[in-house]
Amino acid sequence: MDVPLFSVFGASNELPEEDESLEALYDRFLFRYSVDYIQHEENLEALIFENTEDFLPSTKLSVENIREIQKKAREMPVDPEVRTIIRELRRELKNSNIFVSDRRWKKIINVLRVASAVNGHTSVNRMTVVLLQHMLWDLPEQKETIRKLILDRVVSGGTDTGKLKQNVLDLRNSVYICLQQELPNTVSCNKCFEEEKKATGGMKSSRFTGMKAPKSLTFNNALDLLKHHMEFPTHTYSLGLDYGNSNGSLSFEAMAEQFRRRYGFEFKLSLDYGDKKLYEKEYENLEERLNYFRKQVQEEEKALEETLRENIWISGQDSKEILMKYHSKNTDIYEIASHLNEIRTLLEKPKIFDVEIEKAEVA
């Protein structure tokens, strides 16, 4: 009797041993899905109390239906971004010592085509790639790693807002580091010392006590000192660790004049021309990347729920996690935009710090 074979389903209470030929087996059994015990009581009751022979499937496929789907699948194009995701996944898996045979990749692409045809799509799009989580693993401990790799790429094609955020923070830090100047002498804040003294019950410390000065009271670089002065413009200072010395209390301007006279030191309040031009170019590149990411993520998110709902291959848990990843990317985009605004303000200002350092009369 001629019996055309369309598919084979197998069930097992345990997985084969690792030293058995898993690759050859899983090349033939593409889908591996763990089925847990029934969770909902009504489903359990339907199983144990009702006659299973009376079960009526919600969907039936005739042989003609299957052949029609197969025909559509053979002609189904694969979107360019899906091709890119497949290449990236293959590379990532190899780097993680997870090897998938060429034969299995070929069959996987055919599965994606069939899934897309059943969904009524005109091409294999990125959301269908979620199915790969059930076809790429060989060992149970690989499942979560593979699932994360796949979902990260499904969301906006794998746009890495985390990497962009780090690039923006690096640029912001570089701008500030450019303004870092080591002070020729340690500066102590008298007002902060008085507040610390009250908080610690009156214990006094200075360069003569041998006690280490609290870091928040002293400054060794101009950047931290300028930030402190902008936040607390009325605080007074002493040179060295002799803070709390009211006789040596200096305004910020008087202290700057002391540095000018004693050491020939001038505070750097703005970026050099060359540094500024370099940072402006990097800023423009990062802003362009942010705008691209923002447009891609936000446009997709508008139609996302409907897209997930109509895709019969995506589970409720997958949909929930994909939506959460989109929300996370939007949060990253908001934070990146905030950091870029800060950088733009720094680059547009003629002086980074709104500090007027006038010459002061110093006794």
N, C-alpha and C positions, 0 to 999 in steps of 0.2 A: 504494500500500500504506500502510495506516495503521500507523505505528510510534510508539507512545507513548514520549516522551522523559522518562526519570527523572533522568538525570545526564549530565554531559559531563566527560571527563577530557582534559587537554591536557598536552603536554610540550614543553620548550624548553631549548636549551643556553645561552640568554642571556635576560635580562630586557629588556622594551621600553625604548626611550629615555625619559628623563624628560619630554621635551616632547610625547610622544605621550599620548593620552587614557587615562592609567592608571586614573583614577577610574571611568570607564565600564567599562573592561575588568575591573577588580577587583570591581566591583559584580556582575559576572556570574560570574567565577571567584573565588568567595569564599575557598576554601582555597588558600594558596600554601605549598608545602613543598619545602625544598631536599633533594635526595637525593644523598648522597655516594657515592663508589665503595664497593664491597663491602669490609667490614672483616675479616670472619672467613673463613679459608681454606676451611672446609668449605662455606660458602655459595657461595664463588666456584667451587669444584669442582663443586658441584651445578649451577651455571649453565652452565659451559663444557663439562662432560663428559656431562651427562645430557640426555636428549631432553625439550625443553620441552613437547612435545605430550603427554607422559605426566604432566604436573603435575596434581595434584588439589587444588583449594582446600579449606581446612579448614572453610570455611563457605559455604553457598549460600543465596541468598535468591530465593524465587519472586516473581512479580509480585504474588501475593496477599499474601505476607509484607510487601512494601513498602507496599502499599495499607493494610494493617492498622496498620503503624507510622505512616504518615501520618495516619491517622484518630486514633490515640492522641495523636499530637503536637499536632493541632489543639485538643484538649481539655486539654492539659497546662498547669496553672497555673505561674506564675513566682513563686518565693519573694520576699517583700518585700526581703530583704537583697540578692538578685540585682538587683532593680530599682534599689536604692540604689547598688550597685557600678557598674551601667551608667551611671547619671547622673554619678557621680564620675569614671569613666573618660572619658566624653565631655568633661567639663569639663577634665580634666587633659590630654587629647590636644589640645584647642583651645589650651590655654596653651603647649603644646610645638609649636604650628604644625603639628599633624597633624590633617587634616580628613577625617572619615568622613561620607559622605552619609547622609541619612535613609533612603534606599532600602537601603543596605547594612546599616544598623542593623536595619531591619525583617527582612531576610533572615537576619541573624545570630541574632536571637531565635528565628526558626523553626528554625535549625540546632540551637540549644541545646535546643529542645523535642524535636526528633527524637533527639538524642543521649541525652536523659534517658529517652525512651520505649524506646530500644534497651537501655538499662541496666536497665530495669524499675522506674524510679523513679516516684513518684506526683506529683512536681513538679520543676521546674528548680531544683537546689540550687547552692550556691556552688562546689563542686568542678568542676562542669561548665563554669564560666566560664574555666577553663584553656584551653579550645579557642579562645578569642578571640585568643590570641597568633598564630594562623595566619591570621586574617581581617582584622586591623586595619591591618597595615603596607602601605605602598605602595613604600617604598624599603628595601633590605637594611639600611642603617644605622639604620633605625628599630626593627628587630626586638628588639634587646636592651632598649631603653628601654621598649617596650610590654610585653615579657615581664615585666620587673621590676614595672611598675605593676600588672599583672594578678596576679602571684603574691603581691605584698604585700597585695592585697585578698582574695585567696582564703584566706590564713592568718588565721583568726579575724575575718573580715570587715573586715580592714584596721585592727585595733586598733593604735594607734600607741604602743607601749611606749616608744619612743625619746623621743617628745614628753613623755610622762608622767614619764619619768626626768629630763628636763631641768627640768620644772616642780618636781619634788621637790628637785633640787639648787639651784634658784633660791630655794626657800623656806628651805632649810638655810643658804644663804649670806646671805639676808636677816636671819635670826635672829642670825647671827654679826656681820653688819655693824652691827646695832642695838647691839651691844656694843663696837663700835669706838670708841675714844676716843684722840684724839691726845694723847700725853704732853707735858707742858710742858717736858720736857728729854729728850734722848736718854739711854737707859740702856744700859750695856755690861756683859756678863757676864764676870766675872773668870775663872771656871773654864773657860769655853769658850775664852777668850783663851789660857790656859795650855796647853790641849790643842792649839790652833792653832799656838801658838809651838813646841811640840815637833814638830809635823808639818812645820813650815816651816824647821826647823833653827835656831830661836832668834832669828829676825828679829823685832824688836819694833817695833810701830807704835802711835802714839797721836796725840792731837790736835796734838802738837808736831812730829811728823815730816812732816806734810803728806801722809801716805799715807792713802788712803781706807780706812776700816774695813770689814772683811768683813761682808757683810750678816747672816750667821748669828750674829755676835757682838753686834750692836746691835739695839735696839728703839725704834721711834718711836710705836707704838700699844699701848694697854693689852691688847688682845686677844692679840696675839702674845706679849707679856710674860707674861700670865697662863698661857697654854698652856705656855710654856717653864718657868715655875715649877712647874706641876703635874707636868710630866715630870721636872724636876730640882729637887726641893724644897730641896736642900742647897747649891745654887749661890749665890754671892754676887755683888754688883753694884757698879758705880760710876756716878755721874752724869756725863753728857757722854761724850766719847770717850777719857777717861783710864783705859781699862781696863788691868788688870794692876797697878794701883796698890794694893798691899796695905794701905797706910795708910788708903785711902779705901774699903776693902771693907765693904759693907753687906749684911746679911741682907735678904731680901725685905721683912720687916716693918719693918725700920729704914728701908729706902728708901721704903716707902709713907708712913712718918711724915715723912720729909724732904719728900715731895711735899705732904703735908697742911700742914706748917708753912710751907714756902716759897711754895707756889702755891695753897693752898686746894683741892687736887685730891684727889678721892676715886675709887677704882676702882669701876667699875660691875660688880657681880657678878650682877645679875638683870635681867630684862626689866621695862620699865614695864607697868603694868596694861593700858593701851590697846593697846600693841603685842602683848602676850601674847594678849589676846582676839582680835585680828585674825589672828594666826598660828594660833591654835587652830582658828578657823573654816576657814582655808585648809587646815590639816592634815587636818581631817575630810573635806573635799571630795576631797583627793588619796587618802586612805585608802579612801574609797568607790570611787573609780575603780580603784584597785589591786585591791580585792577583786572587782570586776566582771570586770576583765581576767583575773585569776588563775583565777576560776571558769570563764570562757569558754575560755581556752586549755587548761587542764588537763583539763577534761571532754572537749573535742574530741580532745585528743592520745591519750586512752585508746582511742578507736575509730578513730583516724586511719589506722593501717596497713591495717586491714581495709577501710576506706572507699576508700583509694587502690587497693588490690588489686582490688576488685570493679568499679572504674570503668575500662572498657576504653579510654577516650579519653585517659587520663593515662599518659604514657610513664614509663619507669623513671627517666630523668633528672629529669623533673618531680617525681616522687614523692620522689626523694632530696633535691631542693632544698626542697620544701615541708616535709619532716621537719626539715631543717636550720633553716629559718626558725622552726618551732615551738620547737626547742631553744634558738635564740637569744632568742626572746621569754621563755622560761622563765628564762634567765640574767638578762635584764633585770628580770624580776619579782623574782627573788631579790635583786638589787642595790638595786632600788627599796625593797623591804621593809626592807633593812638601813638605808638612808638615813632612811626614815620612823621606824624605831626610835630612831635617833639624835635626830631632831627631837622625838619624843615625850618622850624622856628630858630634853631641854632644857626643854620646856614644862612638864613635871610637877615639875621641881625648884624649890624655893623660891629656890635660888641656882644659877645656871648653873655656877659654879666653886666647888668644895669648898675654898675658901681662907679661912682665918681670919686677917684682918688686924688684929692687936692693936696697940695703941699701944706703940711701943718707945722706950726711952730712947736718945736720940741726943746724942752729945757735941757 
